Amino acid sequence: MALHAESDLLKLQRKEIIGIFKRADTDASGEIDASELHNLMESVIGRPPTPAEVYHVGTHIDKNGDHKIQENEFVDALIQWLAEVESTRLKRERGKLYLKHLRLQIYLL
């Protein structure tokens, strides 16, 4: 059952990410170019990104090296990023629980 729920969550995430891609692809070319990436990043971070920031993000997402981001590259990169964020969150939560457990053990001594 949990696997099915994860699959549904992944489908929902993929659908939302594709929607973001389509909104960022303002010329409807099926690709996000540097200018469109700049605009997307500005809307996310709330300030104009530097050329270096656009380059760094673009090269990280652009797996085939054509200097444009295709939908599949964008979706894969964002799903990977979301998984890393969730993994980090879970590690922090486990760390907090471990510290609480240690404190309780020390208190009970």
Secondary structure, 3 states (H helix, E strand, C coil): CHHHHHHHHHHHHHHHHHHHHHHHCCCCCCEECHHHHHHHHHHHHCCCCCHHHHHHHHHHHCCCCCCCEEHHHHHHHHHHHHHHHHHHHHHHHHHHHHHHHHHHHHHHC
